[in-house]
Amino acid sequence: MNTATRKAKGKRLQKHVCNLILKYFPILSNKDVLSIRMGRPGEDVQLSDKAKEVFPYSIECKNQERMKYLLDAYEQAVVNSNNLEPLVVIKINNKKPLVIIDAEYFIKLQSKTEI
């Protein structure tokens, strides 16, 4: 995969995240949630001060096939979920455990709307 294709793939994910935030936080506008150009330092999704008040997260987007095992673990959680929200906890030595959940579910949860 060439560099332009990789950047386009990452850009699509960034725009998807922006759209999810805008969907569940209707008080925000396109000026409050911006997808930052690839290769720039800092967060991948830039939030205005107003957006940070309602969604206080620093967003880094990664769209890479080498993380397929994480999606496989999530799919296993889906199969075993029995109508509960699937969640995966991951950890490596000397690092904090992290949680993987569906992005739209997470953003909707943060918006405090009925799930």
N, C-alpha and C positions, 0 to 999 in steps of 0.2 A: 504494500500500500504506500503510495507516495505521500509526501508532506501535505500537499493541498487536500488530498482525500481525507487524511487524518484530521486536519484542521476543520474541514467541513463537518465531519462526524462529531467532533467535539462541540462545534458551534450549534449544531442541531440540538444537542443535549442541553446546552446553556439556554437556548431559546425556549425549549420545552419547560425547563425549570422556571424561567421568567413567566411563561404563560400560566403555569400552575399557580404561582404566587398571585398573579393578577386575577385569576379566576376566583380564588378563595378569599382575597382581600380586595373587594370592589372599591374600597375607599382609595386605593392606590391607582396611579396612572402609569402609562408607558415611560414617563419621565422619572418615576420613582424606582423602577426596576429595569436595569440595563444589562444586556449581555456584553461583556467586554471583549474586545478584539483579541484573538489568540496571540500568544507570545508576550503579552504585556504582563508586567509583574503585578501581583496582588490578586484579589478575589476574582473569580470568573463571572460572578453575577454581582453587579454593584447596586447597592441599595441606598436610597436617599435617607436623610435623617428621619423623615416621616415613616418610611418603610421599615427602618431599623427599630422604630418604636413598636410596631405591630408584629414584626418578624425578625427578632434579634439574632440572626445567624450569619456566619461568614461562610459563603458557599464556594466550594471547589468542585468542579465537575470533571469526571474521568469517564471516558467512553472507550474502553479497551477490552479486547478479547482475552487478554492474558488473565483477566479477573473472572473468567467463566466459572471457576470453581465456587465463587461467591454466589453466583446466580443458581448454580446447581444446588447449593446448600439452601438457598431461599425456596427453590422449587420443592425440595424435600420438606421444608417447613409448611409449604402450601398443602402438600399431600397429607401431612399429618395434622393439619390445623383444626379439623372437626368444627368448622364454622367459626373459629376464632381468627383474629388477625395474625397472620404468620409473622414471625420475628426470628432473626438469626443473631446469635452473639458470637463474635469472633475475637480471637486473642492470639498474640504471639508473645514469646518470652520477653519479659521486662517492658512490656507496653500495656496500656490500659485496654480493657475489653471495649469493643465497639458493638453497636447494634445496627442491624440492617433491617429496614422495613420498607414497604412500598412508599415511593416518594409522594404520590398524590395523597395517600392516606395520612402521611406525616404532615403535609402542608394543610390539609383539611382539618386535621386534629389541632394544629396550631391556630387555625382561624376560629376555633371554638364553635364551629358549626356542627349540627347534628350529623353523626356518622351513621 
